[in-house]
Amino acid sequence: MKLILTWIISLLLLSCNTTPTVYPHSSLSGQILRVRQAYPNKLTNTSCLSYKNQACTNFDTITYDLKDDNVRNKLVDIGFICDIAGKRYRICREKPGYCRWEIACKHHYWYWMFACKEHEETYIPASNHQFLVDAKTECRKR
Amino acid sequence: MTELIASALALGNEIVKLINAKEATKYIDKMNNLKMKIYEEEKKGDFCNDARVEYLQGELRIILDTITQMVVQQLAGSK
């Protein structure tokens, strides 16, 4: 009898371990936001609500529309920084997309080397969707 | 996984090896296991479960914090 009970308990424990856990969405500041193929102009965060044979069958996706001024302001205020193809970009406050300041030199004469440094803003619009997907764009709070 | 976290983990691995051989294997195994889970999840691309990645990265941070505490204790003990 004891042996059978031990087997039943072991089987129950094993079945508990193999059931995938459902992870709820974190608060916004703890979320990882990604650009996904199906959601142009948006940043997304997913969580799996149900599984079948270890594969997710029901995704819950939160979207953040970068065309919305309020959404952009909120993300900037929280301090989201994005990794686009290995480069660090911030979310632009004034337009839908990603911005980055870079020091550029337009003059190539060696004696102007220290005088020609200028700040240039690089801008990747959110509408450049395929590039952002290919570059594995990922944003998180700094 | 961000490169920064990967670098922190590599450093954590090395520190753990230096401070305590017995505890080291336990933490290295845990960290590598978590790294593999994150890698497998992120490999799913658009179907990646972000909430799971966030959770696993949180676990990694806890282990790294534990290692930091171990190092501090070890250093305090050696003085």
Backbone of each chain as ProteinMPNN parsed JSONL, in Angstrom:
{"seq_chain_A": "MKLILTWIISLLLLSCNTTPTVYPHSSLSGQILRVRQAYPNKLTNTSCLSYKNQACTNFDTITYDLKDDNVRNKLVDIGFICDIAGKRYRICREKPGYCRWEIACKHHYWYWMFACKEHEETYIPASNHQFLVDAKTECRKR", "coords_chain_A": {"N_chain_A": [[0.831, -1.208, 0.0], [1.899, 1.21, 0.875], [3.896, 1.502, -0.988], [2.486, 1.81, -3.358], [1.185, 4.219, -2.843], [3.419, 5.917, -2.691], [4.269, 5.775, -5.347], [2.097, 6.963, -6.642], [2.175, 9.571, -5.583], [4.694, 10.37, -6.51], [4.252, 10.319, -9.274], [2.298, 12.304, -9.479], [3.779, 14.542, -8.664], [5.676, 14.615, -10.694], [4.049, 15.132, -12.909], [3.209, 17.663, -12.242], [5.564, 19.097, -12.485], [6.063, 19.005, -15.222], [4.098, 20.491, -16.42], [3.818, 23.464, -18.187], [4.557, 26.676, -16.824], [2.367, 29.451, -16.356], [3.204, 32.672, -17.035], [2.522, 35.792, -15.712], [1.983, 39.124, -17.132], [4.571, 41.514, -16.566], [4.9, 44.595, -14.649], [4.836, 47.69, -16.516], [7.435, 48.882, -16.479], [9.047, 46.696, -16.08], [8.881, 45.212, -18.31], [9.876, 43.532, -21.366], [10.102, 44.911, -24.458], [9.276, 44.217, -27.793], [9.711, 44.445, -31.392], [7.406, 43.088, -33.54], [6.624, 41.039, -36.357], [3.853, 40.957, -37.025], [2.806, 43.288, -36.023], [2.937, 46.268, -37.076], [4.504, 49.486, -36.568], [4.38, 49.301, -33.842], [5.272, 48.468, -30.435], [5.668, 45.457, -28.662], [4.574, 43.179, -26.052], [4.58, 39.924, -24.87], [2.743, 37.189, -23.394], [2.284, 33.823, -22.499], [-0.8, 32.225, -22.369], [-2.01, 29.718, -22.416], [-1.069, 26.277, -22.857], [-0.347, 23.558, -25.122], [0.779, 20.388, -25.373], [3.367, 21.294, -24.593], [3.641, 23.438, -26.274], [2.85, 26.825, -26.999], [-0.488, 27.866, -27.124], [-2.138, 29.985, -26.899], [-1.579, 33.257, -27.019], [-1.128, 36.216, -25.106], [-1.021, 39.416, -26.017], [0.371, 42.551, -25.412], [0.155, 45.736, -26.796], [2.031, 48.614, -27.807], [1.474, 51.542, -29.25], [3.466, 53.373, -31.303], [2.758, 55.58, -32.728], [1.133, 57.03, -31.201], [1.214, 59.853, -29.274], [1.012, 60.05, -26.461], [1.679, 57.475, -25.593], [4.328, 57.27, -26.476], [5.502, 59.34, -24.954], [5.111, 58.306, -22.394], [6.7, 55.972, -22.46], [9.211, 57.098, -22.872], [9.474, 58.657, -20.566], [9.538, 56.672, -18.609], [11.912, 55.559, -19.239], [12.787, 53.883, -21.34], [15.063, 52.121, -23.365], [16.347, 51.233, -26.52], [17.596, 48.405, -28.316], [18.894, 48.259, -31.362], [19.953, 46.399, -33.879], [22.329, 46.058, -32.435], [22.968, 48.652, -31.755], [22.463, 51.502, -29.616], [19.459, 53.018, -29.078], [17.084, 55.644, -28.386], [13.603, 56.094, -27.643], [11.923, 58.339, -29.677], [10.622, 61.437, -28.588], [9.193, 63.311, -29.952], [8.464, 62.351, -32.482], [7.21, 59.416, -34.293], [9.25, 56.889, -33.758], [12.731, 55.877, -33.575], [15.507, 57.371, -31.992], [18.883, 58.668, -32.113], [21.826, 60.131, -30.962], [24.765, 61.042, -32.642], [28.281, 61.521, -32.906], [29.654, 63.181, -35.502], [31.971, 63.705, -38.226], [32.389, 66.037, -40.593], [34.368, 67.262, -42.053], [37.423, 66.387, -43.547], [40.064, 67.035, -43.33], [43.157, 66.738, -41.723], [44.006, 68.703, -39.937], [41.735, 69.829, -39.071], [40.746, 68.173, -37.341], [40.069, 68.331, -34.6], [38.203, 70.269, -34.58], [35.97, 69.755, -35.996], [33.912, 68.297, -35.004], [30.611, 67.276, -34.865], [27.252, 67.099, -33.721], [25.005, 64.681, -34.769], [21.736, 63.681, -35.545], [20.477, 60.464, -35.678], [17.793, 58.883, -37.166], [15.347, 56.427, -36.988], [12.456, 55.637, -38.506], [9.331, 54.426, -37.149], [7.803, 53.291, -39.033], [9.508, 51.992, -40.691], [9.343, 49.142, -40.799], [10.126, 46.431, -41.532], [12.913, 46.546, -41.438], [13.296, 47.049, -38.713], [12.291, 44.697, -37.617], [14.04, 42.803, -38.705], [16.369, 43.682, -37.515], [16.125, 42.824, -34.983], [14.799, 44.363, -32.932], [14.682, 45.48, -29.657], [13.397, 46.627, -26.63], [13.978, 47.904, -23.373], [13.702, 48.911, -19.914], [16.181, 51.19, -18.907]], "CA_chain_A": [[0.0, 0.0, 0.0], [2.811, 2.357, 0.984], [4.614, 1.59, -2.261], [1.55, 2.36, -4.355], [1.007, 5.644, -2.513], [4.654, 6.607, -3.085], [4.25, 5.883, -6.811], [1.072, 7.95, -7.041], [2.69, 10.911, -5.229], [5.793, 10.68, -7.434], [3.662, 10.624, -10.583], [1.651, 13.622, -9.36], [4.829, 15.562, -8.625], [6.268, 14.692, -12.035], [3.114, 15.79, -13.822], [3.211, 19.088, -11.893], [6.785, 19.699, -12.995], [6.11, 19.089, -16.68], [3.13, 21.47, -16.909], [4.482, 24.766, -18.27], [3.982, 27.712, -15.966], [1.86, 30.652, -17.024], [3.829, 33.85, -16.421], [1.734, 36.992, -15.992], [2.746, 40.284, -17.598], [5.178, 42.345, -15.522], [4.504, 46.005, -14.78], [5.462, 48.22, -17.74], [8.882, 49.126, -16.348], [9.78, 45.427, -16.077], [8.611, 44.467, -19.545], [10.758, 43.582, -22.531], [9.238, 45.248, -25.594], [9.886, 43.826, -29.069], [8.975, 44.716, -32.629], [7.012, 41.805, -34.124], [6.178, 41.114, -37.75], [2.41, 41.177, -37.169], [2.371, 44.553, -35.396], [3.711, 47.416, -37.555], [4.466, 50.746, -35.8], [4.092, 49.045, -32.432], [6.129, 47.632, -29.603], [4.786, 44.448, -28.079], [5.031, 42.315, -24.959], [3.699, 38.759, -24.894], [2.735, 36.2, -22.327], [1.511, 32.675, -22.973], [-1.885, 31.945, -21.428], [-2.27, 28.273, -22.341], [-0.145, 25.415, -23.597], [-0.782, 22.218, -25.512], [2.007, 19.636, -25.672], [4.502, 22.2, -24.335], [3.659, 24.565, -27.221], [1.866, 27.84, -26.611], [-1.642, 27.896, -28.032], [-2.875, 31.233, -26.732], [-0.714, 34.361, -26.588], [-1.742, 37.482, -24.744], [-0.044, 40.414, -26.467], [0.083, 43.968, -25.128], [0.838, 46.531, -27.829], [2.265, 50.038, -27.526], [1.498, 52.181, -30.558], [4.416, 54.496, -31.286], [2.168, 56.76, -33.378], [0.398, 57.732, -30.15], [2.108, 60.74, -28.51], [0.973, 59.718, -25.026], [2.425, 56.222, -25.39], [5.767, 57.589, -26.617], [5.921, 60.12, -23.781], [5.149, 57.413, -21.236], [7.863, 55.089, -22.586], [10.414, 57.916, -22.69], [9.523, 59.034, -19.148], [9.956, 55.506, -17.818], [13.344, 55.391, -19.522], [13.046, 52.746, -22.218], [16.167, 52.245, -24.316], [16.195, 50.123, -27.467], [18.762, 47.829, -28.976], [18.553, 48.007, -32.766], [21.157, 45.858, -34.529], [23.507, 46.269, -31.579], [23.157, 50.063, -31.414], [21.57, 51.971, -28.56], [18.558, 54.094, -29.517], [16.002, 55.966, -27.464], [12.338, 56.338, -28.348], [11.813, 59.795, -29.866], [9.437, 62.001, -27.936], [8.448, 64.199, -30.853], [8.005, 61.675, -33.716], [7.139, 57.967, -34.087], [10.448, 56.18, -34.204], [13.843, 55.71, -32.641], [16.491, 58.417, -32.231], [20.207, 58.449, -31.536], [22.773, 61.199, -31.265], [26.096, 60.52, -32.961], [29.253, 62.558, -33.223], [30.12, 62.946, -36.871], [32.957, 64.664, -38.707], [32.129, 66.258, -42.019], [35.606, 67.692, -42.704], [38.375, 65.287, -43.474], [41.449, 67.498, -43.231], [43.659, 66.322, -40.406], [44.144, 69.831, -39.012], [40.411, 70.196, -38.574], [40.294, 66.998, -36.603], [39.461, 68.648, -33.299], [37.251, 71.373, -34.71], [34.859, 69.433, -36.895], [32.96, 67.348, -34.422], [29.233, 67.789, -34.835], [26.271, 66.105, -33.301], [24.004, 64.395, -35.792], [20.717, 62.772, -35.032], [20.051, 59.381, -36.562], [16.382, 58.598, -36.868], [14.742, 55.279, -37.678], [11.004, 55.742, -38.291], [8.651, 53.183, -36.763], [7.218, 52.715, -40.251], [10.547, 51.158, -41.339], [9.026, 47.964, -39.988], [10.903, 45.227, -41.843], [14.272, 46.75, -40.907], [13.244, 46.908, -37.243], [12.092, 43.271, -37.321], [15.3, 42.125, -39.042], [17.418, 44.12, -36.58], [15.743, 42.271, -33.682], [14.609, 45.497, -32.033], [14.256, 45.079, -28.305], [13.493, 47.764, -25.709], [13.747, 47.632, -21.946], [14.029, 50.052, -19.064], [17.649, 51.211, -18.685]], "C_chain_A": [[0.873, 1.27, 0.0], [3.509, 2.617, -0.348], [3.746, 2.245, -3.341], [1.356, 3.853, -4.124], [2.222, 6.464, -2.948], [4.689, 6.82, -4.591], [3.274, 6.955, -7.268], [1.577, 9.367, -6.772], [3.794, 11.325, -6.191], [5.255, 11.079, -8.801], [2.995, 11.995, -10.584], [2.679, 14.742, -9.402], [5.442, 15.749, -9.999], [5.354, 15.437, -12.99], [3.05, 17.283, -13.527], [4.418, 19.774, -12.509], [6.768, 19.896, -14.499], [5.081, 20.063, -17.246], [3.802, 22.84, -16.99], [3.774, 25.821, -17.426], [3.441, 28.859, -16.824], [2.44, 31.857, -16.289], [2.99, 35.081, -16.737], [2.615, 38.134, -16.502], [3.352, 41.025, -16.406], [4.575, 43.741, -15.621], [5.306, 46.585, -15.951], [6.975, 48.382, -17.617], [9.698, 47.829, -16.354], [9.626, 44.646, -17.371], [9.717, 44.602, -20.584], [9.834, 43.846, -23.718], [9.966, 44.921, -26.896], [9.022, 44.277, -30.24], [8.675, 43.355, -33.256], [6.396, 42.024, -35.494], [4.701, 41.513, -37.88], [1.925, 42.534, -36.646], [3.208, 45.743, -35.875], [3.461, 48.674, -36.701], [4.251, 50.542, -34.299], [5.211, 48.293, -31.737], [5.211, 46.67, -28.869], [5.436, 43.713, -26.908], [4.048, 41.144, -24.883], [3.808, 37.917, -23.628], [1.874, 35.049, -22.826], [0.454, 32.313, -21.93], [-2.199, 30.459, -21.317], [-1.338, 27.491, -23.267], [-0.841, 24.125, -24.023], [0.475, 21.498, -25.993], [3.241, 20.538, -25.633], [4.561, 23.398, -25.308], [2.557, 25.546, -26.85], [0.72, 27.89, -27.629], [-2.396, 29.22, -27.951], [-1.961, 32.328, -26.161], [-1.55, 35.559, -26.177], [-0.702, 38.553, -25.074], [-0.505, 41.822, -26.111], [0.823, 44.765, -26.194], [0.956, 47.989, -27.386], [2.457, 50.735, -28.866], [2.394, 53.413, -30.523], [3.875, 55.729, -32.004], [1.408, 57.614, -32.362], [1.386, 58.538, -29.284], [2.18, 60.368, -27.032], [1.787, 58.467, -24.713], [3.923, 56.503, -25.453], [6.274, 58.328, -25.389], [6.062, 59.234, -22.548], [6.406, 56.54, -21.277], [9.167, 55.854, -22.363], [10.579, 58.276, -21.213], [9.992, 57.873, -18.272], [11.432, 55.198, -18.062], [13.655, 54.171, -20.376], [14.156, 53.07, -23.218], [16.118, 51.012, -25.226], [17.528, 49.681, -28.062], [18.335, 47.504, -30.405], [19.842, 47.643, -33.482], [22.417, 46.2, -33.737], [23.769, 47.719, -31.214], [22.081, 50.517, -30.439], [20.748, 53.151, -29.068], [17.581, 54.41, -28.391], [14.738, 56.142, -28.294], [12.19, 57.852, -28.462], [10.525, 60.283, -29.224], [8.542, 62.71, -28.961], [7.945, 63.53, -32.136], [8.023, 60.156, -33.521], [8.36, 57.235, -34.637], [11.512, 56.164, -33.127], [14.95, 56.699, -32.999], [17.818, 58.09, -31.539], [21.099, 59.619, -31.932], [24.132, 60.572, -31.556], [27.021, 61.678, -33.26], [29.817, 62.244, -34.6], [31.123, 64.019, -37.264], [32.761, 64.836, -40.206], [33.393, 66.671, -42.775], [36.658, 66.607, -42.535], [39.834, 65.737, -43.412], [41.954, 67.246, -41.825], [43.741, 67.481, -39.438], [42.793, 70.332, -38.495], [39.871, 69.137, -37.604], [39.542, 67.33, -35.3], [38.373, 69.721, -33.402], [35.974, 70.968, -35.449], [33.856, 68.466, -36.302], [31.574, 67.965, -34.318], [28.294, 66.685, -34.381], [25.227, 65.924, -34.401], [22.979, 63.436, -35.223], [20.37, 61.721, -36.083], [18.627, 59.031, -36.157], [15.913, 57.387, -37.672], [13.239, 55.353, -37.443], [10.387, 54.394, -37.951], [8.032, 52.498, -37.977], [8.225, 51.851, -41.022], [10.499, 49.771, -40.678], [9.933, 46.758, -40.249], [12.33, 45.34, -41.31], [14.297, 46.509, -39.396], [13.055, 45.447, -36.828], [13.413, 42.53, -37.554], [16.407, 42.459, -38.048], [17.146, 43.637, -35.158], [15.597, 43.367, -32.623], [14.011, 45.054, -30.699], [14.445, 46.266, -27.363], [13.259, 47.309, -24.283], [14.161, 48.857, -21.139], [15.522, 50.018, -18.771], [17.986, 51.006, -17.215]], "O_chain_A": [[0.638, 2.23, -0.734], [3.69, 3.757, -0.776], [4.195, 3.094, -4.111], [1.358, 4.649, -5.064], [2.084, 7.556, -3.498], [5.078, 7.885, -5.07], [3.573, 7.75, -8.159], [1.433, 10.256, -7.612], [3.842, 12.47, -6.64], [5.724, 12.039, -9.413], [3.105, 12.753, -11.548], [2.489, 15.754, -10.075], [5.702, 16.872, -10.431], [5.806, 16.265, -13.781], [2.861, 18.088, -14.439], [4.317, 20.9, -12.997], [7.379, 20.834, -15.011], [5.164, 20.431, -18.418], [4.305, 23.338, -15.983], [2.547, 25.843, -17.334], [3.992, 29.184, -17.876], [2.209, 32.047, -15.095], [2.764, 35.386, -17.908], [3.834, 38.116, -16.329], [2.717, 41.148, -15.358], [3.832, 44.039, -16.556], [6.338, 46.031, -16.331], [7.713, 48.056, -18.547], [10.903, 47.857, -16.603], [10.171, 43.551, -17.514], [10.396, 45.625, -20.674], [8.891, 43.091, -23.954], [11.124, 45.296, -27.082], [7.811, 44.466, -30.123], [9.587, 42.56, -33.478], [5.746, 43.035, -35.758], [4.346, 42.313, -38.745], [0.756, 42.881, -36.813], [4.101, 46.188, -35.154], [2.363, 48.89, -36.187], [3.974, 51.496, -33.572], [5.991, 47.579, -32.367], [4.096, 47.035, -28.496], [6.659, 43.637, -26.79], [2.835, 41.345, -24.838], [4.808, 37.936, -22.911], [0.86, 35.263, -23.49], [0.77, 32.12, -20.756], [-2.606, 29.986, -20.256], [-0.891, 27.983, -24.303], [-1.785, 23.664, -23.382], [1.149, 21.957, -26.915], [4.055, 20.527, -26.556], [5.426, 24.263, -25.176], [1.468, 25.146, -26.438], [0.948, 27.949, -28.837], [-3.196, 29.54, -28.83], [-1.621, 32.319, -24.978], [-2.553, 35.879, -26.814], [0.372, 38.587, -24.474], [-1.613, 42.236, -26.455], [1.994, 44.497, -26.467], [0.092, 48.517, -26.686], [3.472, 50.545, -29.536], [2.117, 54.375, -29.805], [4.46, 56.808, -31.906], [1.083, 58.771, -32.628], [2.275, 57.971, -28.649], [3.252, 60.368, -26.427], [2.49, 58.403, -23.704], [4.691, 56.044, -24.607], [7.329, 58.002, -24.845], [6.998, 59.382, -21.762], [7.094, 56.383, -20.268], [10.105, 55.342, -21.752], [11.683, 58.21, -20.672], [10.744, 58.066, -17.317], [12.112, 54.646, -17.198], [14.666, 53.501, -20.164], [14.18, 54.139, -23.827], [15.879, 49.896, -24.765], [18.443, 50.477, -28.274], [17.53, 46.603, -30.638], [20.718, 48.488, -33.667], [23.439, 46.582, -34.307], [24.689, 48.003, -30.447], [20.96, 50.007, -30.428], [21.31, 54.178, -29.449], [17.286, 53.559, -27.551], [14.806, 56.318, -29.51], [12.316, 58.569, -27.469], [9.482, 59.634, -29.304], [7.315, 62.708, -28.851], [7.083, 64.087, -32.814], [8.766, 59.654, -32.677], [8.471, 57.001, -35.841], [11.248, 56.399, -31.948], [15.293, 56.852, -34.171], [17.875, 57.36, -30.549], [21.122, 60.038, -33.089], [24.597, 59.695, -30.827], [26.598, 62.699, -33.803], [30.383, 61.175, -34.828], [31.124, 65.114, -36.702], [32.946, 63.9, -40.984], [33.491, 66.463, -43.984], [36.753, 65.986, -41.476], [40.739, 64.904, -43.44], [41.254, 67.514, -40.848], [43.567, 67.286, -38.235], [42.735, 71.162, -37.588], [38.735, 69.197, -37.132], [38.539, 66.705, -34.957], [37.707, 70.034, -32.416], [35.016, 71.739, -35.519], [33.044, 67.884, -37.02], [31.399, 69.043, -33.751], [28.523, 65.501, -34.63], [24.646, 66.892, -34.893], [23.319, 62.494, -34.507], [20.019, 62.044, -37.217], [18.305, 58.901, -34.975], [16.07, 57.341, -38.892], [12.78, 55.157, -36.317], [10.857, 53.35, -38.405], [7.769, 51.296, -37.964], [7.842, 51.076, -41.898], [11.474, 49.305, -40.089], [10.445, 46.141, -39.315], [12.891, 44.371, -40.797], [15.198, 45.853, -38.873], [13.593, 45.012, -35.809], [13.85, 41.738, -36.719], [17.274, 41.631, -37.77], [17.867, 44.006, -34.231], [16.203, 43.297, -31.553], [12.995, 44.362, -30.635], [15.529, 46.845, -27.304], [12.436, 46.431, -24.026], [14.881, 49.727, -21.63], [16.074, 48.972, -18.431], [19.161, 50.994, -16.847]]}, "seq_chain_B": "MTELIASALALGNEIVKLINAKEATKYIDKMNNLKMKIYEEEKKGDFCNDARVEYLQGELRIILDTITQMVVQQLAGSK", "coords_chain_B": {"N_chain_B": [[18.858, 37.47, -25.165], [20.486, 40.121, -23.487], [23.726, 41.408, -24.305], [25.107, 42.403, -22.196], [24.136, 41.122, -19.898], [24.949, 38.54, -20.5], [27.731, 38.883, -20.388], [28.022, 39.58, -17.712], [27.259, 37.21, -16.56], [29.268, 35.483, -17.434], [31.422, 36.563, -16.088], [30.51, 36.166, -13.49], [30.597, 33.361, -13.437], [33.394, 32.928, -13.502], [34.215, 34.148, -11.116], [32.859, 32.632, -9.223], [34.158, 30.18, -9.549], [36.601, 30.819, -8.48], [36.135, 31.428, -5.76], [34.791, 29.374, -4.178], [34.905, 26.048, -4.462], [33.085, 23.921, -4.014], [30.479, 25.035, -3.767], [30.503, 26.323, -6.124], [29.988, 24.711, -8.466], [27.274, 24.21, -8.225], [26.078, 26.763, -8.548], [27.065, 27.502, -11.064], [25.913, 25.545, -12.693], [23.19, 26.151, -12.313], [23.08, 28.722, -13.416], [23.869, 28.269, -16.079], [21.835, 26.601, -16.9], [19.631, 28.336, -16.745], [20.444, 30.216, -18.638], [20.351, 28.681, -20.977], [17.614, 28.177, -21.104], [16.619, 30.761, -21.505], [17.818, 31.358, -23.945], [16.632, 29.409, -25.607], [13.987, 30.239, -25.486], [14.108, 32.827, -26.59], [14.88, 32.218, -29.107], [12.606, 31.576, -30.407], [11.663, 33.729, -31.706], [9.215, 35.777, -33.079], [7.31, 34.415, -31.645], [8.126, 34.327, -29.088], [7.948, 34.053, -25.585], [7.693, 36.718, -23.813], [7.167, 37.378, -21.129], [8.062, 35.132, -19.793], [10.789, 35.194, -20.327], [11.45, 37.556, -19.0], [10.983, 36.726, -16.375], [12.86, 34.633, -16.087], [15.225, 36.051, -16.43], [15.095, 37.624, -14.174], [15.467, 35.669, -12.218], [18.1, 34.999, -12.806], [19.387, 37.361, -12.067], [19.031, 37.262, -9.323], [20.63, 35.081, -8.634], [23.112, 36.1, -9.392], [23.295, 38.208, -7.566], [23.467, 36.724, -5.223], [25.934, 35.534, -5.606], [27.539, 37.809, -5.527], [27.193, 38.522, -2.864], [28.4, 36.303, -1.681], [31.052, 36.652, -2.505], [31.677, 39.043, -1.209], [31.446, 38.247, 1.47], [33.451, 36.297, 1.539], [35.704, 37.833, 1.014], [35.663, 39.51, 3.24], [36.11, 37.653, 5.233], [38.693, 36.79, 4.665], [40.283, 38.867, 5.416]], "CA_chain_B": [[19.487, 37.962, -23.936], [21.388, 41.214, -23.806], [25.142, 41.034, -24.18], [25.566, 42.816, -20.864], [23.797, 40.046, -18.96], [25.828, 37.415, -20.843], [29.068, 39.193, -19.865], [27.933, 39.508, -16.246], [27.211, 35.787, -16.204], [30.599, 34.916, -17.661], [32.234, 37.053, -14.969], [29.999, 35.438, -12.327], [31.161, 32.008, -13.542], [34.814, 32.953, -13.137], [34.322, 34.489, -9.692], [32.388, 31.469, -8.46], [35.228, 29.174, -9.61], [37.703, 31.258, -7.618], [35.86, 31.543, -4.32], [34.405, 28.173, -3.441], [34.764, 24.981, -5.45], [31.904, 23.081, -3.779], [29.275, 25.812, -4.099], [30.658, 26.828, -7.485], [29.316, 23.871, -9.468], [25.828, 24.386, -8.077], [25.668, 28.032, -9.139], [27.37, 27.487, -12.503], [24.875, 24.725, -13.334], [21.93, 26.903, -12.295], [23.175, 29.841, -14.362], [23.886, 27.74, -17.442], [20.493, 26.093, -17.161], [18.784, 29.503, -17.018], [20.906, 30.796, -19.914], [19.825, 27.828, -22.045], [16.163, 28.392, -21.178], [16.396, 32.083, -22.122], [18.225, 31.239, -25.349], [15.599, 28.635, -26.313], [12.767, 31.053, -25.576], [14.333, 33.953, -27.503], [15.042, 31.643, -30.447], [11.276, 31.437, -31.017], [11.414, 34.955, -32.474], [7.938, 36.452, -32.835], [6.495, 33.624, -30.71], [8.846, 34.286, -27.816], [7.121, 34.436, -24.429], [8.473, 37.768, -23.139], [6.963, 37.322, -19.679], [8.916, 34.056, -19.278], [12.167, 35.693, -20.399], [11.602, 38.516, -17.888], [11.037, 35.95, -15.136], [14.136, 33.913, -16.036], [16.291, 37.041, -16.211], [14.981, 37.989, -12.757], [16.117, 34.582, -11.467], [19.546, 35.153, -13.021], [19.854, 38.487, -11.251], [19.068, 36.81, -7.917], [21.833, 34.243, -8.48], [24.279, 36.993, -9.438], [23.334, 38.914, -6.282], [23.956, 35.759, -4.237], [27.378, 35.4, -5.832], [28.161, 39.039, -5.035], [27.228, 38.417, -1.389], [29.408, 35.293, -1.345], [32.374, 37.252, -2.705], [31.869, 40.026, -0.134], [31.694, 37.486, 2.705], [34.758, 35.643, 1.397], [36.738, 38.876, 1.156], [35.651, 39.957, 4.636], [36.691, 36.568, 6.021], [40.13, 36.637, 4.389], [41.032, 40.004, 5.975]], "C_chain_B": [[20.473, 39.077, -24.281], [22.832, 40.778, -23.562], [25.678, 41.351, -22.794], [25.317, 41.709, -19.842], [24.712, 38.846, -19.213], [27.229, 37.635, -20.283], [29.085, 39.071, -18.345], [27.948, 38.052, -15.793], [28.571, 35.131, -16.36], [31.52, 35.3, -16.505], [31.836, 36.319, -13.682], [30.562, 34.025, -12.277], [32.587, 31.964, -13.035], [34.995, 33.21, -11.64], [33.946, 33.284, -8.833], [33.472, 30.388, -8.417], [36.322, 29.514, -8.611], [37.372, 31.12, -6.13], [35.558, 30.229, -3.599], [34.066, 27.045, -4.405], [33.467, 24.174, -5.283], [30.616, 23.79, -4.213], [29.282, 26.215, -5.571], [29.856, 26.03, -8.499], [27.807, 24.089, -9.434], [25.361, 25.656, -8.802], [25.93, 28.079, -10.644], [26.296, 26.697, -13.248], [23.555, 25.48, -13.424], [21.947, 27.999, -13.359], [23.137, 29.349, -15.805], [22.513, 27.219, -17.855], [19.541, 27.25, -17.524], [19.141, 30.146, -18.356], [20.331, 30.01, -21.095], [18.329, 28.053, -22.244], [15.849, 29.722, -21.875], [16.704, 32.022, -23.611], [17.144, 30.523, -26.161], [14.321, 29.452, -26.5], [12.948, 32.164, -26.613], [14.469, 33.48, -28.947], [13.699, 31.536, -31.17], [10.86, 32.688, -31.787], [10.104, 35.619, -32.101], [7.07, 35.713, -31.814], [7.186, 33.443, -29.359], [7.926, 34.77, -26.696], [7.933, 35.436, -23.582], [8.377, 37.684, -21.623], [7.866, 36.25, -19.064], [10.379, 34.507, -19.264], [12.431, 36.661, -19.246], [11.776, 37.769, -16.57], [12.4, 35.267, -14.994], [15.307, 34.875, -15.796], [16.286, 37.535, -14.768], [15.682, 36.95, -11.885], [17.644, 34.688, -11.579], [20.127, 36.249, -12.147], [19.974, 38.076, -9.787], [20.326, 35.975, -7.688], [23.085, 35.121, -8.477], [24.429, 37.785, -8.132], [23.893, 37.999, -5.188], [25.468, 35.616, -4.354], [28.109, 36.622, -5.279], [28.288, 38.976, -3.511], [28.29, 37.423, -0.948], [30.816, 35.874, -1.43], [32.682, 38.22, -1.562], [32.204, 39.308, 1.173], [33.08, 36.861, 2.7], [35.893, 36.651, 1.629], [36.824, 39.351, 2.602], [36.314, 38.916, 5.539], [38.188, 36.449, 5.856], [40.967, 37.765, 4.988], [41.479, 39.728, 7.403]], "O_chain_B": [[21.21, 38.977, -25.263], [23.114, 39.91, -22.736], [26.57, 40.675, -22.28], [26.183, 41.4, -19.023], [25.192, 38.212, -18.273], [27.849, 36.706, -19.766], [30.027, 38.535, -17.762], [28.562, 37.705, -14.784], [28.981, 34.323, -15.527], [32.292, 34.48, -16.007], [32.688, 35.908, -12.894], [30.957, 33.542, -11.216], [32.957, 31.093, -12.248], [35.819, 32.574, -10.984], [34.62, 32.961, -7.854], [33.683, 29.756, -7.382], [36.899, 28.631, -7.977], [38.23, 30.738, -5.334], [36.05, 30.017, -2.49], [33.043, 27.095, -5.089], [32.831, 23.793, -6.265], [29.784, 23.226, -4.924], [28.235, 26.421, -6.185], [29.124, 26.605, -9.305], [27.15, 24.146, -10.473], [24.392, 25.635, -9.561], [25.129, 28.62, -11.406], [25.824, 27.122, -14.303], [22.883, 25.463, -14.455], [20.981, 28.187, -14.099], [22.46, 29.934, -16.651], [22.089, 27.374, -19.0], [18.761, 27.158, -18.472], [18.264, 30.566, -19.11], [19.882, 30.592, -22.082], [17.834, 28.114, -23.369], [14.95, 29.807, -22.712], [15.962, 32.556, -24.435], [16.782, 30.96, -27.253], [13.661, 29.367, -27.535], [12.053, 32.416, -27.419], [14.212, 34.232, -29.887], [13.656, 31.418, -32.395], [9.82, 32.698, -32.445], [9.896, 35.984, -30.944], [6.196, 36.315, -31.19], [6.869, 32.53, -28.596], [7.219, 35.766, -26.843], [8.749, 35.042, -22.749], [9.363, 37.888, -20.914], [8.376, 36.423, -17.957], [11.113, 34.236, -18.314], [13.477, 36.608, -18.599], [12.617, 38.136, -15.748], [13.019, 35.309, -13.931], [16.246, 34.563, -15.064], [17.34, 37.831, -14.203], [16.395, 37.292, -10.942], [18.375, 34.5, -10.606], [21.202, 36.102, -11.565], [20.904, 38.489, -9.093], [21.008, 36.135, -6.676], [23.997, 34.921, -7.675], [25.541, 38.005, -7.653], [24.679, 38.426, -4.343], [26.187, 35.581, -3.356], [29.158, 36.497, -4.645], [29.323, 39.32, -2.941], [28.998, 37.655, 0.032], [31.659, 35.633, -0.566], [33.785, 38.227, -1.017], [33.121, 39.702, 1.893], [33.793, 36.885, 3.703], [36.875, 36.38, 2.32], [37.915, 39.57, 3.128], [36.999, 39.267, 6.499], [38.889, 36.053, 6.787], [42.19, 37.662, 5.07], [42.12, 40.576, 8.024]]}, "name": "protein", "num_of_chains": 2, "seq": "MKLILTWIISLLLLSCNTTPTVYPHSSLSGQILRVRQAYPNKLTNTSCLSYKNQACTNFDTITYDLKDDNVRNKLVDIGFICDIAGKRYRICREKPGYCRWEIACKHHYWYWMFACKEHEETYIPASNHQFLVDAKTECRKRMTELIASALALGNEIVKLINAKEATKYIDKMNNLKMKIYEEEKKGDFCNDARVEYLQGELRIILDTITQMVVQQLAGSK"}
